[in-house]
Amino acid sequence: MDVHRKIEGLNPETAAQAHKRDLEVQDKYGVNYMHYWFSEKDGTVFCLSEAPNAEAAAAVHKEAHGMLPDEIHEVKSD
């Protein structure tokens, strides 16, 4: 799960477009971006992905739209 904080000018439409670009690039890095959540109130985006490592997840964002995460957390589900 990665977190992007206070991205200037981000709104629901541009967040959706950024996620779409992630999906277009992800296979190149062996990543699967599964879902994202956007808080318009504070400009925070949370992205859930399956990735071989944090660097691969960040590389997708860098190539797709340049909005690198502020944090990346490894999370697991039961």
Buried (B, 14 or more C-beta within 10 A) or exposed (E): BBEBEEBEEBEEEBBEEBBEBBBEBBEEBBBBBEEBEBEEEEBBBBBBBEBEEBEBBBBBBBBBBEBEBEEBEEEEEE
